Amino acid sequence: MAKIIPIILCGGSGTRLWPISRQDAPKQFLNLLGNGSLFQNTVKRAMRVSGAKANEVVTVSLGSMVKDAVMHLRAIDPALAQHVLGEPEARNTAAAFALAAFYVRKHFGEDALMFVLPSDHHIADEINYEQALKNATPAAEAGYLVTFGIKPTRPETGYGYIAIGDELSHKGVHTVKAFREKPKREVAQEYMDSGEYLWSSGMHLFRADTVIGKFFAHAPETAEKVEKAFFGGVSDRIPAQDLYCEIKKEPYEIAVLEKASDVVVVPSDIAWSDIGSWESLWEISGKDDNGNVTHTGPSGQVMTVKTENTFIRANDKMVACIGLRDLIVIETRDSILIADKTASDGIKEVVTQLQKAKAPEVLRSPSQQHSWGHSQVMSEGAGFRMKEMVVKPGGARSLKMHHHRSEQWVVVSGEGTFTINGQTKTIKAQDSVTIPARSLHQLVNTGKEPLRIYEFQYGAIIDDSDVVRFNDPDARAAEAPAAAPAKTAAKTEAA
């Protein structure tokens, strides 16, 4: 049996999940179900059902997201960060599929099976999921392009549909009669009632050499440009930027799948959700006797009175809901969303307006996860920002400096070492330190408890463009080695 290589597509933003999802905190990196990020859950699930080892998982991410992707992968197993490809620019899934195919062929062989998965979906029935993959494997080995279809549970207008045909000699594998684009509601209802249509899940299985051949047959320009970018990059994990950015933006389904002849579908009853909206998250979450779903953050609380079928998330404050029905109520430190549960398009419209205004509430999350711990913006204004940072035991922040801002730190709890301009001292609860602009500094938690610090930033430039970092605990060692400050190129810090 050919080796199955999970390919995790780690991109997108999930704008319908605002205000939790932000530009710097896209959906796949969020812990929405209380058991790790969607990305981490996808990786672990793919390894379980495929039997792949950590060093056999390939992740395709935008270059701007590679740091976060690596951090989430290393939290599971450092070996998972071995095969992370960084796209210089988003060119849709056709380019990502082709890039992954050339990489897999080089590192795992042309007969390796690529199990391509979006990073932000939820699958509750893992037993049927594993069986669906087993059903698909012989067909993929035989040279078919296999896609996985989901039995519709509602007349969804946001998904593509697959018309299924006869079952092949391969058990559980059907021919594809046609692909249908996102239909109107009445048409979607007809598809659902007929029992002959499946939702297109975005999950696929095929041999590396098979899909490369299909690309050259049906999307030759994309195949040629991806191949040149792959072999012309600084490494085989980072394609040549100028060449890659010329590639046509097109989904794999349109570029290849809908044009190819040897395409089959595996009907999959796996309790699947793409978690594309707050309503879909409500649907798959555990509910109380009144149909309510509640989530609370570090200091959030929820109270309900005569409230039904409502999704409530309180991150920092007490949220009391009285007499509500079929609503979404989301509270974060800087934003509050109250919406009809079915109004996902309206949320997307709000996000579009906020993006046009370059509002911080859509660009940056108040809370950020890091390899060393987490931080949260508590207050900010012209010339200042107040943050809380919590460094986990053994955690180390990067060695860095700021050109235009100074900082004051107050230690609330825990202990560690603080180094400034080559001088190191121990700090503990009730200590304070001053960091003038242009001072080289680093913080390490040497204790057994979290090190909690309030950080007050002030100066002419407060945003993170002013941070120069000389080593990066989240970066891949092969591409961002630590070096002496005088010899290291400055990098803009994302945390």
N, C-alpha and C positions, 0 to 999 in steps of 0.2 A: 504494500500500500504506500502511495506517495505521501510525503510529509505535508501536513497542513500548517500553513503559516498564517496566523491571524494578522490582518492589516487593519489598523484602527485609524479611521479618518477623524482627526481632531481639529475641527475648525467650526466656524459659525458662531453666532452670538445669542440666539434665543431671545429675540427682542420681546416676544409675548410674555416673558417671565420677568419683565421689569416690575418693580425696582430692585429685585434681588440680582438679576442678571444685568451686568454693565459691560461697557467696552473692555475694561480691564478684568472683568470677572464673568466670562461667557458661561453659558449654561452647563457645558460639559465639566467644568471645574467646580461646580456647586454641589454641596451636600444637601440634596433636596429630600432624601428619604431616610436620613439619619444613620446611614451605614457606609459613609465614604462618598466621594464624588461620583457622578455618573460615569465619568471617564475611567476611574479606578474600578468601578463595578463591571464595566464593559470588558476591561482587560482581564480581570480575574475570571469572569464568566467564560470568556473565549478560551482561556487556557484550560479551564475545567472540561469543557465539552469537546475541545479539539485534541487535548493531550499535549499541546505545545508547551515547551519549556520557556522560561523567562527570556532566554537569549535567542528565541525563535519568534518573537513578537515584533512586528514592524509598525511604527507609528508615523503617520504623515500629518504634519502640522504646519501652520503658517510660521514663518521665521519669528514673528513677534510673539508667538505663543510657545515656542520651543522651551524656553526657560521654565514656564509653568508646567508644561507637559512632563519634562524631565523630573521636576520636583515631585509631581504626583506619582510618576512611575517608580522613582527611587524609594518612595515611602512603602511600596509593595515589595520590590526586589531591585537592588541596584543593576542587576543584569538586564532589566527591561529597558534601560536607557541606552543600550548598545546600538539599537537600530531606530533612531529617531531622525526622520527626514524633514528638513525645513524648506517649505516652499517660499521663494522670495516674494511672491505675490499670489493672492487667491485667483485661480483661473478656473474654478468650478471642478467638478469631480472627474471629468474625462482626463484632464492633465494629471490629477492626483493618482488616478488608477494606473495610468501609463507609467508615471514616475516610479510607483511602487513595483510595477511589473518588471521594469528593467533592473531595479535593485534586487528583487527576489531572484530573478534569473541568474544574476551575477553571484549572489551569496548563498543561495539555497538550491540552485539547479532549475533547469527549464521545466522539469516535470513537477516541481513543487506546486501544491494547491494553495491558491490565495483565497483566504476566507475574509472577505472585505466587509467591515462593519462600521456604521456610524458610532461615534463615541458617546452619544448622549441619549441612547434609548434605554428602555426598561423592559426586561423580560422576566416574568414571574415563574413560568413553568419551565424549569431547566431540564426536566426529564424529557419532555416533548421537544425541547430545543436541541438536545443532544441527538434525539432520534431523527429529527429533520436533517441535521448535518450528516448523519449516517446514511440516510436515504439519498442525499445529494452527492455524496462522495463518488460512487461508481460512475455516475453520469458525468461528473467533472473530469474524472480520470479518463473517460472515453472521448473527451474533447468537446463536450457541451459547455455552453455558458449557462450556468445555473443561477437562478434568482429565487429568493424566498418570498412567498406571498402570504398575506395574513387574511384570515376570514373576517369580513367586515362585521362590525357590531353596531354600526350606525351609518346613516347616509352621509358620510364625510365628504365634504367638497374640497378639502385641502390636500388630498392624496391622489396619486395616479392609480389607475386600476388595471388589472391584468385579466384578460378573458382566457380561461383555461380550457384545454382540449383533452384529448384522450390520454390515458395513462400509458407510459412506455413499459418496456420489459423491466426497466429499473423500478422497483417498488417505490410508490409514493412520489413519482416524478411524472409530470404531465407536459404535454406540448403547450405552446402558447399560441392562441388564435390571434390575439391582437393586444396592443397596449392602448389605453385610453388616458387622455390628459384629465386634469382635475375637472370634474363635471359640475353642472348645476345641481341643486339639491334634488329636484324631481328625477333627474337622470340617475343620480347616485342611489336614490331609493329603488329605481328599477333594477340597477345592477345588483343591489343587495337582495332584493326579493327573488331574483332569478337563480341565485345560488351558483352562478357560473363565473363570478368575478371575485378577485382577491385584491386587497390593497397591496400596492408595491411598497415593500418594507425598506428598500435601500441596502439590503444585505445580499451578498453574492458569493459564489464559489466557482473557481475556474483554474485551469493550469496556467502558469506564467507564460509558457510559449503559445498557448491557445489565444489568450487575450491580446498578446503582442501582435500575433498574426491578424487578428480581427481588427486591431487598430490600423495596421498598415493597409488592410483591405477597405475599410469603411471610413476611416478618418486619417488618411495618410499624412496630411500636413501636420496634424497634432502629433502623430507618432514620430515623424522626422524631427520636429522641433524639440520634443521632450527627450529624444535620444541624444541629440546634439547637446542639449543643456545638461543632461545627466553625465555624459562623458567629458563635458567641458567645464564642469564646476570645480570649486576649490577642493572638494572631496565628493565621494559618491553619496554623501548625505545632504549636500548643499549644491543644487544645480546652479549653473551659470545664470546670474540674474538677468542680464540683458537678453539672453535667448529665451529664458522661461517666460519673461513678461510679454513676449510676442505671441504666445500661444493663445489660440482662440478660447474664449470663455464658453464652455459648453458642458452640460451634464453627460456622464457616461451613458445613461439610458438613451439619449438622443443621438450621441455621436456614434455609438456602436450597437447597443443592445437591440434597439428597434429596427436596425438595418440587417443584422446578422440572421442567418437561417437556423443554425443549431442552437436555439435558445429554448430552455425548458424552465419550468417553475415547480417548486416544492411547496404545496400547501402546508402551512405551519400554524398549528393551534398552540401558541406558546405564551398566551396572556401578555401580548406585546403592547407597548405604548411608546410613541416618540416623545412624550412629555413636551408637546409643542405649545402648551398653554396651561394656565392655572386650572382651567376646567379639567384637562386631562390628568393633571396631578391630583386633583380632588377625586377623580374616578378611581385611581389605583391605590389611594391611601386608605388606611384604616379609619373608620368613622365611629362617632359616638351614637347613642340611641336616637339622636335627632338628625343624624346624617351630617354632622359637622366634622370638619377636619381642622385640628389646631396644631400649630408648631410654635415653639418658643425658643428664643435665643438666650444668650448668657444672662440677661437681666429682664427679659420680656415675660409678661404674664397675660393670660387670656381669661375673660369671664363672659359667659353667655347667658342670656335670659330670653326665652321665647324666640330662639334663633334656630333656623333649620337649613340643612343642605348648604352650608356656607363654609368657605375655606378661609381660615384666619391664621395669620402668621405675625407674631410679635417678637421682634428682635431685642428691643431695648426698653420698651415701656409697657405699662398696663393698657391693654386694649379691651374695652368692655363693649359688647354687642348686644343690643336689645331690639327685639322685634324684627330681625332681619331674615331674609329668605333668598336663597340662590344668589349669594353675592360672594365677591372676593374682597378681603380686607388684608392688606399687607402693610406692615409698619417697619421702617428701617430708621436708622439714626437721622437721615436727612430727607426722607420722603415717606408719604402715605398714599397708598392706592386704594380706592373704593370703586368697585366696578361690578356690573352684571357679570355673572359667571360665564356667560357665553360671548362676552364682548372682547374676544382676543384681537379682532381686527382694530377695535378702538384703541386698545393698548398699544398696538403697533403704530397707529397714527400719532399717539401722544409721544412715543419714543422718537418718531421721525421729526416732530416739531422741536423736541428737546435737542436732538442732534444738530438741527439747523442753527439753533441758538447756542450751540456748544456749551450747553448747561453741564456743570460738574455732576449733577444728579444722574446723568446718563453715561458719563464718560468714566467716572471713577467710583469704585465702591468704598464706603467708609471703612469697611473691614477687609483686610487682606491676609491671606495665608502665605507663609514663607517656609523654607526648609528649616529655619531656626525657630519658628514659632508663629505668632500672629501679631498684627497691629491694627489699630483703629483710630480714625480721625474723630476727635471729640468736639473740636471747635476750630473754625478758621475764618480769616477775614483779610483785609488789606495788610500785608506785611507780617502776618503771623499765622501759625498753625499749632494746635495742641493735639498731641497723639498719645495714646496708650500703647506700649509695646510689651509683649510677654515673650521672653526667650526661654525655650524649654531647656531642661538639664542637658548639658553637653552642646547646646546650640551656640553658634558663633555668627555674629553679623559680619558683613564684609568690611575689609579695611578700606576706608574711604575718606573723602574730604569734601567741603563745600567752599566755593569761591565767594559767595555773596551772602550767606546766611550764617548766623550763630545759633547755638542751642544751649538750653539749660535742661539738665536731667535731674529728676528726683526719684530715688529708689523707694518703692512702696514695700516690696517684699522680695525675699530671696537674696542670693549673693553671687558675685562673679568677679571677673577681672576687667578693668578698663585701661586701655592703652591710648595715650595721646602723645604724639610726636616722640615716640620711642620710650616713653616713661610709662610703666605699668604699676597699677595699684589695685588693691582689693576694695570692692564696694559692697555695701549691704544696706538693709532697710534704714531709712532716714538719712542716708548720705545724699549729697547733691554734687554735681559736677558741672563745670562750664566748658563749652567747646567753642572757642572763637572761630571765626571764618578762616579758611585755609589751614586748619589744623588736621593732621593725619590721625585718625582714631579708629578704634575697634573695641567691640564688646563681646565677652564670652561668658556664658553661664557655667561656672565651675561647681555649682552646688547641686543638691539633690531635689530641689524644689524649683518651680517656675520663677524666673526673675522678672518681676513686674516693675516697669519704669514709666513715669509720665515725662514726656518729651515736649518741651516748648521751643518752637522754631521761630526765629524772627530775623528780618533782614530785607534787602531790596528784592531778592528773588527767593520765593519759597517753594516753587514747584520743583519736581525731581530732575529737571534739566540741569540743575545746579550741582547735582551730586556726581562726583568722580569716584569710580570704584576701581580698586586695584586687584582685588580677587573676588570671586563670586562662588559662594557655597552651593548655589543652585545650578551653575553652569556645568556642562560636560567637560571633564578634565582634558579630553583630547583636543578640544577646540577653544578652551578658555583657561589655559594654565595660569597658576599664580606666578607673579613675577614682582621684582622690585619696582616700587612706584615710579622711579625715574625712567624705567625701560618699558613700561606698560602703557598701551594705548588706553585713553580714558573711555569709560563706558557709561552711558546714562543709566542710572539705577531705576528699577521699576518698583522698588519697595521703599 
